[in-house]
Structures are given as C-alpha cells and as structure tokens.
Amino acid sequence: MQTTGHPRVLKNLLPRHKRKTPPSLQDDIPFGRTQTDHMLICDFIPQKGGWQTPEIVPYAPFDVSPDSVVFHYGQEVFEGMKAYRDTQESGQILLFRPEQNAKRFANSALRLGMQPVPDDLFLRCVHELVMTEHDWILPNPGSLYIRPTLIGMDTGVSYRASLSYRFFIIVSPAKNYYKRETGVSVFIEREHVRAVPGGCGEAKCGGNYAAALPALQRARAAGAEQVLWLDGLKRTYVEEVGAMNIMFVYGNTIRTPALTGSILPGVTRSSIIQLARDLGYTVEETRLDISDVIRDIRNGSLSEVFGCGTAAVISPVIELVDGSERIEVNGSLIGSVSMALKKALIDLQFGRGADPHGWRVPVVAQ
Ligand SMILES: Cc1ncc(COP(=O)(O)O)c(C=O)c1O
C-alpha cells in the first residue's frame, strides 16, 4: 500500500477486562446490530492543517452539535466492506479490493461537495481498526462488516458545504445478511424512483437510502423483501435491487444494467462480471426493459435473476411482485449459475484457490 505523510493511527484501547466477549457463529447476530469494542475517528479541521491524527478509541456515542451541516443538509456518505479470515492454515485476515471502496468513498464525498478522505488514509485506517478488532471476525461463512462514514461537522444552519468533517469507522461481526439462505422476493416499484441521471445514484449517501424507505415499506406490505428500482426518466429500465446490483441469466449470457450514472458501481458487481467471464459466460452491460424481463421469465429464456452486493454476496431472486401479480422466477428455485458464481466469489474472499486478479489484500499493521 502507498504510504504518504499521513500520521500513524493512535490507539486508546480498553483494558482487556473491560472488553466484551465477541460472539460466535452459533449466536443470533442480526446484521449490523452488534458493534465491537472500538471505533476509529479522524477529523478534518482546516484551521489545524487538515486531516488530524486518526485515533482508535472505545466505541461510544460522540457529540455532534444539533446545528451541524450533516443534520440539515445531509452531507453524509458511507461505505460497506468486509474483512474475512482466510480458511487456509495461515488464518490471515483478508480485505477484498479495498482500494475500490476507498475510491468510491472519495467519489461519493465529491458528489456531495465534501472533503474526500485520501485513499491511503482511508486504507490505513481500515487496516488498523480491523487489526485491532480481529477477534471479532467471525469465521467462514462469517466476516467483519466495516462501515466507514464521513459527515459534515460545521455548525450553523445557513446553507453551505461544511469545511470541517468527521471520518469514522465502526465494525460489526457479520453472519448472514438474510436470516434464511433462500431466494428473495422483489417488488417492482412503479411510483418512486431511487435516482435520476445527474443525481446522486452513483454516490453512497444516506439520503438515497432514506428516500428509498417508503418503497421498502410498500414492498414489505406486499410480502416482498426488496425493492426493484426502475430508471428515473422512463420508469422502464431495471436499475438495482435494494442495496444490490442486479443480474439476469440468459443461458450462457449474463446481462446487467450498464452504469449510466444513476446506479451504484458495486464492487461485487464488477467482480462478478470478471468472474463470470473467467468461467466462460458472456456478460453484457446493457439496458433491460422490465416488460422484456417479465416476458422472458414467462417464456423461460431468462432462467435466473440475482442481486449482488457486499452484505448479502449473491441473493437469488425467486419472485417478482408487480402490483397484484406475482411472477415466479425459475420455479422459485435457486439457480445453479447464481450458486456457482457465489461459490467462486466466496472462495476468493476467504482465501481459497488462486487470486488471478490480485483482489485479496492481507491486513497488516501500518
Ligand atoms: C444501492 C446499492 N447498490 C449496489 C450495492 C452493491 O455494492 P457493493 O458490491 O460494492 O457492496 C450497494 C451496497 O453497497 C448498494 O447500497
């Protein structure tokens, strides 16, 4: 990893006897609800020369003034990534393409007029916090979910970009995103849109997720787990599913919506595209009309649909809910292509087999 003049990470750790006991795979661990003993904080303060020394401190609430920019004008962006424990003897701790998260985090910040965290500072902080909290990494199929976040800290409710920022990272042990390892039912959202060209769809900002909540509530009321988003202009072309990108399997061809600016460029998406090509599939990044998708499910030419993202890896879609209609995908069975790709990706993430693209990054003290 590139190192620059950024200061080393300071550690103010809890004494051993004050630390919690990390859970095991047998425990009930709802996704993202259990935080570890420590978090990392790094402030950007222009009057003090910019980025301050990052500090790992006991996990605790911190003060944010009620008139801060983050609360009133939504300057908030975040990332989602994982640390894995290598299943081989070495037991090494691995990150998966973390530089992609660093880049996306910076791009998200720039889209919201925020001070981006330099890639090398971001990566150093992730490495150090994961190293500190390594006892909390659940073994395969578990992991440690990493949530870097950046917020605008300037005070006063006049509308402008904040000049000072807080970058923090929290981590939580992760088992499975979904309680059951079955396919998901998705609700085609025809009323709201998630993003429009020129908007914030390709940024990972909290506002996108807040605006998506009413649709999620509608989906849940219709008995579905996730929302299938259509494009913001014509409400015709498929974009994403919940907090995942989406892929469609047509025999030996996998189609996925092209990144047009309103779709989050998923690290999993780009990895699956490469892995699918490595496995001999043709992958097309294209436009997918929802009525063609429904027609093709019905005529059997479209055999599998799946969502992909860091949290759930690959989630087979077994049903589309469109108003009062329910459309079964692949007889509601989980397809073999989705499962083969999931296995290929998980093997890579957990250190099994070769890593031809150099995606695995061992965690090291900085
Ligand atoms: C809206 C949205 N799309 C797609 C993804 C998948 O991205 P990634 O594979 O980088 O986790 C996510 C998750 O971060 C997301 O929130």
The ligand as a Gaussian input file, in Angstrom:
#p B3LYP/6-31G(d) Opt

LIG

0 1
 C      -27.700000       0.859000      -3.766000
 C      -26.639000      -0.183000      -3.792000
 N      -26.360000      -0.796000      -4.949000
 C      -25.396000      -1.735000      -5.032000
 C      -24.655000      -2.111000      -3.929000
 C      -23.574000      -3.140000      -4.052000
 O      -22.292000      -2.584000      -3.928000
 P      -21.081000      -3.428000      -3.383000
 O      -20.992000      -4.641000      -4.238000
 O      -19.890000      -2.552000      -3.526000
 O      -21.376000      -3.776000      -1.980000
 C      -24.917000      -1.494000      -2.701000
 C      -24.166000      -1.860000      -1.498000
 O      -23.267000      -1.209000      -1.136000
 C      -25.918000      -0.506000      -2.633000
 O      -26.196000       0.103000      -1.466000

